[in-house]
Amino acid sequence: MRVAGMEGRTVVLTGGSSGIGLATAGALAALGARVVITARRADRGREALAHIRQQSGTDLAEVVVFDLADLDSVRAGASEILDRCPQIDVLVNNAGVVLSERVETAQGFEATFATNHLGPFLLTALLRERLLSAPAARVVTVSSAAHRTARRGLDFDDLQARRRYRPMAVYGASKLANILFTVELARQLAGTTVTANCLHPGLVATGYGRGTTGLLGLGVKLGRPFMLSPDQGARTSIFLASSPDVDGVTGRYFVRCRVEIPSRSAKDGEAARRLWEMSEAMVGSGS
Ligand SMILES: NC(=O)c1ccc[n+]([C@@H]2O[C@H](COP(=O)([O-])OP(=O)(O)OC[C@H]3O[C@@H](n4cnc5c(N)ncnc54)[C@H](OP(=O)(O)O)[C@@H]3O)[C@@H](O)[C@H]2O)c1
């Protein structure tokens, strides 16, 4: 994996308090980037900063606290990021959850969809102008091979999983949404200085699935010994955020630092546009 120094560049990374995000943030700070992580809890954010500083041997990390599942909180967080960062070179949409049971957010959206897709959608929209004003910016979104479970594509009549809630199906659909988001963002940004790519990090032993119950919880527990470490799982995110090998590359899905073809549903440009329009309506005005 070829990476380059990141001195003078600012990275905003969601979900920097744990797992793949924490490892990615530490590595990018070690490459010289100023890394602004987001965390939903101040105490976990502070612990992460101490870890990143120790891992990178730098003082280049800071934290902004907000909840991606709450659109008002995302607006407040984005505003703080814009106040603090006159330039944003990389946005890593990393945070994500899988939830055993259906929960609704403050705005009445299903929480997995809201955390994994709607929150990052709104955050990216709010940071878009700042990304466009950087010399060459990148949006990197952490999807998953689990997008393949949504074989028939997104159910646009039930994006909030009101009819039926199956945790892995809802998670898989949210990860398909990550790829469709990337496809449409790259289309819209074609000809600009901003690229958009997404990735599957591998199966990684992190906080992922923590707190899940039943078969899902059991599967997560039994699988852990066979999984990658967070440092290994962070490699493709680090590559996409920093490597000169992907200068100008956009709209792609990566696995192990290589372009991979995602599922058929993930290449559906019409679905990507439809999801974009519906997401815009859901996040409402002010995005
Ligand atoms: N682990 C895997 O095998 C695997 C495989 C494929 C894809 N992924 C993807 O990799 C990404 C990182 O996951 P991970 O494995 O590193 O899991 P993790 O250790 O649980 O980290 C998830 C991060 O997201 C944050 N987060 C969760 N809900 C949030 C919210 N509402 N607002 C703000 N931040 C929130 C968490 O914050 P807290 O610290 O407060 O919980 C944490 O920092 C996710 O997008 C996941 O879907 C993981």
The ligand as a Gaussian input file, in Angstrom:
#p B3LYP/6-31G(d) Opt

LIG

0 1
 N      -16.155000      -4.562000      12.017000
 C      -16.442000      -5.129000      10.854000
 O      -16.242000      -6.334000      10.647000
 C      -17.025000      -4.289000       9.742000
 C      -17.252000      -4.922000       8.500000
 C      -17.776000      -4.158000       7.463000
 C      -18.034000      -2.818000       7.651000
 N      -17.818000      -2.221000       8.874000
 C      -18.121000      -0.800000       9.018000
 O      -16.999000      -0.158000       9.595000
 C      -17.426000       1.063000      10.215000
 C      -16.738000       1.195000      11.571000
 O      -17.241000       0.170000      12.425000
 P      -16.341000      -0.615000      13.487000
 O      -16.307000      -2.029000      13.042000
 O      -15.077000       0.096000      13.736000
 O      -17.312000      -0.586000      14.759000
 P      -17.198000       0.171000      16.158000
 O      -15.938000      -0.211000      16.850000
 O      -18.497000      -0.123000      16.840000
 O      -17.129000       1.710000      15.755000
 C      -18.256000       2.393000      15.292000
 C      -18.045000       3.867000      15.534000
 O      -19.232000       4.563000      15.120000
 C      -19.641000       5.415000      16.189000
 N      -21.084000       5.632000      16.203000
 C      -22.050000       4.701000      16.300000
 N      -23.254000       5.296000      16.328000
 C      -23.029000       6.631000      16.243000
 C      -23.861000       7.758000      16.255000
 N      -25.189000       7.660000      16.354000
 N      -23.302000       8.984000      16.160000
 C      -21.963000       9.112000      16.076000
 N      -21.117000       8.074000      16.071000
 C      -21.645000       6.851000      16.168000
 C      -19.207000       4.662000      17.446000
 O      -19.226000       5.514000      18.570000
 P      -19.221000       4.904000      20.091000
 O      -17.778000       4.706000      20.416000
 O      -19.889000       5.967000      20.882000
 O      -20.011000       3.618000      20.037000
 C      -17.836000       4.204000      17.015000
 O      -16.890000       5.251000      17.105000
 C      -18.949000       0.998000      10.272000
 O      -19.482000       1.819000       9.261000
 C      -19.249000      -0.464000       9.981000
 O      -20.511000      -0.622000       9.367000
 C      -17.318000      -2.935000       9.923000

